[in-house]
Amino acid sequence: MEGSRIKNEDQYDALRDKRYSKEKAARIANTPNAGKKGGKASPYEDWTKEELYQQAKNVDIDGRSKMNKSELIKALRKD
């Protein structure tokens, strides 16, 4: 994508290959540390519901506003 502002082109292309929309793929590929593995994030169970909600919002999970903490965790792990 010449001239684009995608931070992680490889991840963006992989997401597009999986039929993610251009917008969703760009949002995910532009997150901090996009595509890096071995991060030091704590398990979702240690996150607050608000933190989980914000992550679900970042990756555009439908129905997130009506989910409880365990449902948010399950949805995030599917995505």
C-alpha angles and dihedrals in degrees: 000000000000114000093010127135096226109137096202110033095176093054091045091053092047091051092048088051086056087055097253112157117259090248096050093044090050093049092051095043090050097052116113111278090010112188096004117130131206096044122167098238115141119241115279089248088068093052123094119246089251091054090049090048092052091050090049088051091050091056094039101242110182118232094019094136091065096045126104122220097273092047091051091051091050092048093048092051091053093052 
